[in-house]
Amino acid sequence: MRIKFNIVAIIVATILTACTTDIALDLKNATPELVVEGAVTSDTLAHVIQLKKTAAYFSNQSAEMISGATVTLDDGVSKITLIEDAINKGNYQTPVTYHGVAGRTYTLTIDNIDVNADGIKEQYTATTKMNAVSRIDSIMVKKERIFQSDMWAVKASIQDPENERNYYRVRSYKNNKLTTDSIQEWGVTDDEFFNGKYLINERMIYLSGSKKDEKLKSGDLIMLEMSGITKEYKEFIEQAQSEFWGRNPMFGGQPANIITNIKQTLPLNGKNNPHGYFAAYSISRATTVYDGN
């Protein structure tokens, strides 16, 4: 048995050493690329699209915002031009009266920018559909003990639509403050195992007692937010979370850029690699007051 183990160890060591190759990467002088962040939702408010450039790997400076772009949004019924925020440059806003409509397809177009500073203006587009989301009938919060830690499960009762695949993003608020305020904290799921069913007090997201802003006490107001998203946006979120939390070096796949729906459309032979995602989704919310149990 010891001999067999030693042979296996030698083989593994040989494979690991044989698969290494020295690659010289120019991390200081990489050409800047476009990064797009933003979404259109069913809420009526000023929706923001943020444009910035990628920064050098070792740079200690904030990413450079892209000012002076022409940004338009077309839902197949009407087309609007977003206005750049006078103070927060690189942030382009819809009117405060704007809201998305479920079932429509939204096309974002970005013009009049030269990200790589080669003297040639570029155009980028992104297209996505706004999916509907069912109304949350009610929510409840239940304290649980998991791995010797206090956790609070936020549960919802909601009807999942029949005869279609649905994808959800889940976030939570405590006393009107978003607790899951970064992408690595969002919950995402699909209805593969509950398609067309009525869910009764189904766990949607957990709040952790180890985080000050998530620890609950009796009387706290809790709000659950569920968004109807696309399959592609779900995959984008999952890949971003995987990059944040890290991959298994032995069994994970090869590192790769996170998917994006941003495409360079002009010039026709453009080879820039944009990043980020333009999303559209409907939102449903419900609230409850935590009773301390």
C-alpha positions as CSV (number, residue, x, y, z in Angstrom):
1,M,0.0,0.0,0.0
2,R,2.9,2.4,0.8
3,I,4.5,1.6,-2.6
4,K,1.3,2.3,-4.4
5,F,0.9,5.6,-2.5
6,N,4.4,6.7,-3.4
7,I,3.9,5.9,-7.1
8,V,0.7,8.0,-7.2
9,A,2.5,10.8,-5.4
10,I,5.3,10.8,-7.9
11,I,2.8,10.8,-10.9
12,V,0.9,13.7,-9.4
13,A,4.1,15.7,-8.7
14,T,5.3,15.0,-12.3
15,I,2.0,16.2,-13.8
16,L,2.0,19.3,-11.7
17,T,5.6,20.3,-12.6
18,A,5.1,19.3,-16.3
19,C,2.1,21.6,-16.7
20,T,3.9,24.8,-15.7
21,T,5.0,27.3,-18.3
22,D,6.6,30.7,-17.7
23,I,4.5,33.4,-19.3
24,A,5.5,37.0,-19.4
25,L,2.6,39.4,-18.9
26,D,2.8,43.1,-19.5
27,L,0.6,44.2,-16.6
28,K,1.8,47.9,-16.6
29,N,1.0,48.9,-20.2
30,A,-2.2,47.1,-20.9
31,T,-4.5,49.0,-23.3
32,P,-7.5,50.4,-21.4
33,E,-10.9,48.8,-22.1
34,L,-14.5,49.8,-21.5
35,V,-16.3,48.8,-18.4
36,V,-20.1,49.2,-18.3
37,E,-22.3,48.9,-15.1
38,G,-26.0,49.6,-14.9
39,A,-29.5,48.4,-15.3
40,V,-33.0,49.3,-16.1
41,T,-35.7,48.1,-13.7
42,S,-39.5,48.3,-13.3
43,D,-39.0,51.0,-10.6
44,T,-39.7,54.6,-11.5
45,L,-36.5,56.5,-10.9
46,A,-33.3,57.8,-12.5
47,H,-31.6,54.7,-13.7
48,V,-27.8,55.0,-14.0
49,I,-25.4,53.6,-16.5
50,Q,-21.7,54.0,-15.4
51,L,-18.9,54.1,-17.9
52,K,-15.2,53.7,-16.9
53,K,-11.9,52.3,-18.1
54,T,-10.0,49.3,-16.9
55,A,-7.0,50.3,-14.8
56,A,-3.4,48.9,-14.9
57,Y,-3.0,45.8,-12.7
58,F,-0.7,47.5,-10.2
59,S,-2.3,50.9,-10.4
60,N,-3.3,52.4,-7.0
61,Q,-5.5,54.9,-8.7
62,S,-9.3,54.7,-9.1
63,A,-10.6,53.6,-12.5
64,E,-10.9,56.6,-14.9
65,M,-14.5,57.5,-15.6
66,I,-15.5,58.2,-19.2
67,S,-17.1,61.6,-19.7
68,G,-18.6,63.1,-22.8
69,A,-20.2,59.9,-24.2
70,T,-23.5,59.8,-26.0
71,V,-25.6,57.1,-24.3
72,T,-29.1,56.1,-25.7
73,L,-31.6,53.6,-24.6
74,D,-34.2,52.1,-26.9
75,D,-37.0,49.7,-25.8
76,G,-38.6,49.2,-29.2
77,V,-41.3,51.8,-28.4
78,S,-39.3,54.9,-27.6
79,K,-35.7,56.0,-27.6
80,I,-34.2,58.3,-25.0
81,T,-30.8,59.9,-24.5
82,L,-29.3,59.7,-21.1
83,I,-27.9,62.8,-19.4
84,E,-24.4,62.7,-17.8
85,D,-24.5,63.7,-14.1
86,A,-22.9,67.1,-13.7
87,I,-21.1,66.1,-10.5
88,N,-20.5,62.4,-10.9
89,K,-18.9,62.3,-14.3
90,G,-19.2,59.0,-16.1
91,N,-22.6,58.4,-14.7
92,Y,-25.4,58.7,-17.3
93,Q,-29.0,58.9,-16.1
94,T,-32.5,58.4,-17.5
95,P,-35.3,60.9,-16.5
96,V,-36.6,60.3,-12.9
97,T,-40.0,59.4,-14.4
98,Y,-38.5,56.5,-16.4
99,H,-39.4,52.8,-15.7
100,G,-38.9,49.6,-17.6
101,V,-41.7,47.4,-18.9
102,A,-41.7,43.7,-18.6
103,G,-41.5,41.9,-22.0
104,R,-39.7,44.7,-23.8
105,T,-36.2,44.3,-25.2
106,Y,-33.8,47.1,-24.3
107,T,-30.8,48.2,-26.4
108,L,-28.1,50.4,-24.9
109,T,-25.9,52.3,-27.3
110,I,-22.7,54.1,-26.3
111,D,-21.1,56.5,-28.9
112,N,-18.5,59.2,-29.0
113,I,-15.8,57.6,-26.9
114,D,-12.2,56.6,-27.6
115,V,-11.3,54.2,-24.9
116,N,-8.0,53.1,-26.3
117,A,-7.0,56.7,-27.3
118,D,-6.1,55.7,-30.9
119,G,-7.9,58.7,-32.3
120,I,-10.8,56.6,-33.7
121,K,-14.2,56.9,-32.1
122,E,-15.9,53.7,-31.0
123,Q,-19.4,52.5,-30.6
124,Y,-20.6,49.8,-28.2
125,T,-24.1,48.2,-27.8
126,A,-25.8,45.8,-25.4
127,T,-29.2,44.2,-25.7
128,T,-31.3,42.5,-23.0
129,K,-34.9,41.6,-22.3
130,M,-36.8,42.6,-19.2
131,N,-38.5,39.5,-17.7
132,A,-41.5,39.7,-15.4
133,V,-41.5,38.6,-11.8
134,S,-44.4,37.3,-9.7
135,R,-45.7,39.3,-6.7
136,I,-44.4,38.2,-3.3
137,D,-47.5,37.4,-1.3
138,S,-45.8,37.4,2.1
139,I,-42.4,37.0,3.9
140,M,-41.3,35.8,7.3
141,V,-38.0,35.7,9.2
142,K,-36.9,32.7,11.2
143,K,-33.8,32.5,13.4
144,E,-31.7,29.3,12.9
145,R,-28.5,27.9,14.2
146,I,-26.1,26.9,11.5
147,F,-22.5,25.8,12.1
148,Q,-22.5,27.3,15.6
149,S,-23.6,30.7,14.2
150,D,-26.8,32.6,14.4
151,M,-28.5,33.0,11.0
152,W,-31.8,34.4,10.0
153,A,-33.6,32.8,7.1
154,V,-35.9,35.2,5.1
155,K,-38.7,33.1,3.6
156,A,-41.2,34.0,1.0
157,S,-44.6,32.8,-0.3
158,I,-44.8,33.3,-4.1
159,Q,-46.3,31.7,-7.2
160,D,-43.7,30.6,-9.8
161,P,-45.1,30.9,-13.3
162,E,-45.9,27.7,-15.2
163,N,-44.4,26.4,-18.5
164,E,-41.4,28.7,-18.5
165,R,-38.0,28.8,-17.0
166,N,-37.5,31.7,-14.6
167,Y,-34.4,33.2,-13.0
168,Y,-34.2,35.2,-9.9
169,R,-31.9,37.6,-8.1
170,V,-32.6,38.0,-4.3
171,R,-31.5,40.8,-2.0
172,S,-32.6,41.9,1.5
173,Y,-33.0,45.2,3.4
174,K,-32.9,45.9,7.1
175,N,-34.6,49.0,8.3
176,N,-34.7,50.3,4.7
177,K,-30.9,49.8,4.3
178,L,-29.7,47.3,1.7
179,T,-27.7,44.6,3.5
180,T,-26.7,42.7,0.4
181,D,-25.1,45.7,-1.2
182,S,-22.4,44.0,-3.2
183,I,-22.6,41.4,-6.0
184,Q,-20.9,38.7,-3.9
185,E,-23.7,38.9,-1.4
186,W,-26.6,38.6,-3.9
187,G,-28.6,35.4,-4.1
188,V,-29.4,33.9,-7.5
189,T,-31.4,30.9,-8.4
190,D,-33.8,29.4,-11.0
191,D,-37.0,27.4,-10.8
192,E,-35.6,24.1,-12.1
193,F,-36.9,22.3,-9.0
194,F,-40.1,24.3,-8.4
195,N,-41.3,25.3,-11.8
196,G,-45.0,26.3,-11.7
197,K,-45.4,25.6,-8.0
198,Y,-46.7,27.9,-5.2
199,L,-43.9,28.3,-2.7
200,I,-44.9,28.6,0.9
201,N,-42.4,30.1,3.3
202,E,-39.5,29.0,1.1
203,R,-36.0,30.1,2.2
204,M,-34.7,32.8,-0.2
205,I,-31.7,34.3,1.6
206,Y,-29.9,34.2,4.9
207,L,-28.7,37.1,7.1
208,S,-25.7,36.4,9.2
209,G,-25.2,37.2,12.9
210,S,-21.5,37.6,12.3
211,K,-22.2,40.8,10.2
212,K,-23.2,43.8,12.2
213,D,-25.5,45.2,9.6
214,E,-27.3,41.8,9.2
215,K,-27.7,40.9,12.9
216,L,-31.4,41.2,13.8
217,K,-33.3,42.2,16.9
218,S,-37.0,42.2,17.6
219,G,-38.8,45.1,15.8
220,D,-36.4,45.3,12.8
221,L,-38.1,46.0,9.5
222,I,-37.1,43.4,6.9
223,M,-37.7,43.7,3.2
224,L,-37.1,41.0,0.6
225,E,-36.5,42.0,-3.0
226,M,-36.8,39.5,-5.8
227,S,-36.0,40.4,-9.4
228,G,-36.9,38.5,-12.6
229,I,-33.6,38.3,-14.5
230,T,-32.3,36.6,-17.6
231,K,-30.3,33.4,-17.7
232,E,-27.3,35.3,-19.0
233,Y,-27.4,37.9,-16.2
234,K,-27.6,35.0,-13.7
235,E,-24.5,33.5,-15.2
236,F,-22.7,36.9,-15.1
237,I,-23.5,37.2,-11.4
238,E,-22.3,33.6,-10.7
239,Q,-19.1,34.1,-12.6
240,A,-18.4,37.4,-10.8
241,Q,-19.0,35.7,-7.4
242,S,-16.7,32.8,-8.4
243,E,-13.9,35.3,-9.2
244,F,-14.5,37.1,-5.9
245,W,-14.5,34.0,-3.7
246,G,-11.8,32.3,-5.7
247,R,-11.6,29.0,-7.5
248,N,-10.3,25.6,-6.6
249,P,-6.8,25.5,-8.1
250,M,-6.9,21.7,-8.6
251,F,-10.4,21.2,-10.0
252,G,-11.5,24.6,-11.3
253,G,-11.5,25.5,-14.9
254,Q,-8.9,27.8,-16.6
255,P,-9.2,31.5,-15.7
256,A,-11.3,33.4,-18.2
257,N,-12.9,36.8,-18.6
258,I,-16.4,37.0,-17.0
259,I,-19.1,37.0,-19.7
260,T,-20.5,40.3,-20.9
261,N,-23.3,41.4,-23.2
262,I,-21.4,44.6,-24.2
263,K,-20.2,44.4,-27.8
264,Q,-18.1,46.8,-29.8
265,T,-20.0,47.6,-33.0
266,L,-17.8,50.3,-34.5
267,P,-15.3,50.5,-36.0
268,L,-16.1,47.2,-37.7
269,N,-12.7,45.7,-37.2
270,G,-12.4,46.9,-33.6
271,K,-10.7,44.5,-31.3
272,N,-11.4,46.1,-27.9
273,N,-12.8,43.8,-25.2
274,P,-15.5,45.5,-23.2
275,H,-16.4,44.3,-19.7
276,G,-19.4,44.5,-17.4
277,Y,-23.1,44.0,-18.0
278,F,-26.2,45.9,-18.9
279,A,-29.2,44.3,-17.3
280,A,-33.0,44.8,-17.2
281,Y,-35.3,43.2,-14.7
282,S,-38.6,43.6,-12.9
283,I,-38.7,43.9,-9.1
284,S,-41.1,42.6,-6.5
285,R,-40.8,43.4,-2.8
286,A,-42.5,42.5,0.5
287,T,-41.8,43.5,4.1
288,T,-42.3,42.2,7.6
289,V,-41.4,43.1,11.1
290,Y,-39.1,40.6,12.8
291,D,-40.7,39.3,16.0
292,G,-37.5,38.0,17.6
293,N,-38.1,34.3,17.0
